[in-house]
Amino acid sequence: MSPPTAAPLPRGPAARSTAEGAVSRSTRMEDVGRLAGVSHMTVSRVLNNAENVRPGTRDRVIAAIAELGYRRNTAARTLVTRRSGLIGVVTAEMGQYGPSSTLLALEAAARDTAYSLTLAGLTKISADALHSAAERLLDQAVEALVVVVAHRAVLPLTQSLDLGVPVIVVEGDLSAMPLTAGVDQAEGARLATEHLLALGHTTVHHLTGPSDWIEAVARRQGWEATLCAAGRAVPEVLEGDWSARSGYAHGRTIAAQQGTTAVFVANDQMALGLLAALRDEGKGVPGDISVVGFDDIPEAEFFHPPLTTVRQDFMELGRRTMNLIERVLAGEKGATASLLAPELVVRSSTSAPPG
């Protein structure tokens, strides 16, 4: 009696799901090899981008992977290599331009490395919330942790973490200490303030962001230090909440002030609200009041008038952060990254003062 014939390997959608759409079984590396006509070791070499695989063989394996919907088992790879290839990222305030742009830049930079990102978001800022987020990421065997949280309270909390993996803080410290990466916020404020002073304004007013944000504090410090170095009066600060609505509310106050000819605004969204308020109050920009923002959001050049602002290169920040991670994981324990220099983008919202 002949031995039973093995059932042919299912192909296409049937290999991945039942008629009900449920997964029928887990596709294994051996299944991919059988369909491609190679050993599972050859499949492994293709997955690991080994050089000693013929192009035709590689193409067959890739086609089999696509047809079977094979997904690499990260947990199994971790057991074998002791490396997960995962970088954990703790984030918060993702509705704000800076944190969201930083995360997108990190994700783009990670594509050019051997690592992938996995995220944990904070709904509130506290030691318990940070530790809980870190533990969730450690459960996924991350090799390093990146903290992208702009609140001042997070920096000391982050420095107190003892997780057994490197912890990198992005936008967390102005001193460029080890395991931090960021943009020189104070330098950006200096560029904005010096630009307005060079145009002939006697001083510069400032609409700052929330006082519990690291970037807001740094920008305010840079503005104040620049005025003091120039021997100019330091006006009272107005504090917003990053929103265009708060910029509008403070803009009406600024419009009513006598002698205000220049305003440095801590982000472009508040600058948008400020411009609208000044226009509604009959103030010309830049004829009566010059305005400089911060961030250079994609819409800034289309404001009315186009906004002079400070540009942060988030894509470069992402690349520097990933480079820092790679160096740390390669054994460079005290790896540092220099602060990224911002750029002043001059448009139509600034000019010499009236008169």
Steps between C-alpha positions, in 0.01 A plus 500: 500500500639836401567754777246779523578799285567820695242767443632783284597818682208746483571804283371855499233612748412140586839462663428787734130493585182301502182604321407679819814715483662335802863390493507128421851436631829678552718509191847378583839556343492138382177573308668789322798280415276221365312737272821665379678167460779583747598407854380696802864606552494669160180679599676616817794629297263699277322646803835604647620655172791260472721557194552134405153452345450490124270772363260246350477312829443824690219596262326162547520528877365856498214393272416208732505729803256735327270219385483329839484820701790385713584724797832464672473377858676771699467309826674196350775714354553663838546161667761397243694826457434668837411808292145619433582783260240712683545851637233613747372856477307673780298792365249759618318805360493354150250765392781756514721564199837446669438159664312362198769620259771349718324163501451504123868586455605215728284257307648616169856474635436152640418373149867550408619290795453146625248619758125551522304720739230401747303769683345566840309823554458690826153632582635685803843608622601317816763257627247216506387569142858514374597178678186326372577603141860387536392162639260445209787558260741282695247218474564515123875449557598845370874558478483871587243757610448845347301757698336773289315694768543875520381562856761624745399244765590210273876563485576418866254211486675363193841532660375296796398205284702182556380269223805305393485653149631839377257792537533785249321831557402707196448874547563440866806702595689804375842387622547226235579256780548133411198316360310815402417643158326823419477836326666804656182679603680793666699558182178512300361764734823696468473496119141627515572774753820622335321516164238735643756715681709525181196637319498792747246396764597630844384182673307182426192370680453128552199269494630182663367147514392319819756536779511124563635431149878473458497667159291794624740565787806476275353738241409748769850481648658554159279804433569656840875437484519663157318812616719526810819457297386783273415723796132513410194501725345158568119534471256297707434160347160379386443122535296303250414132465643440147158541337394758240211589732737607779706692245188685394403586860846636579516672163210724596688594818815576300305709250376721785849562637673825415848480353509128415662461158643144504386165640684168513244219528608161635324297229335554163148402608489777761652734241209418268251606766704810578500607135122459483448707816727780382315509168162512677624782722614705202874443546714443194763227488779588456409867458399550864629183668755245379444134591739202512384144572673172576490154328439591133193280466410421137223765502723784628588632155128527420405708805382857440764634477746210450662440837863559589583208728767269641532167323579174683638220284309208650619253238861566596402470866356157426819392324720625784287322756516168315877542455529559874299183568717292268817628666370428848391150406842443345656564841567877507352559845561877516388577146404863441335692217554871450191719512357565156527862382167656396459736203325836473267516199427862411168573329261797488384532862804705614633842403642815655276664764255772393622856488 
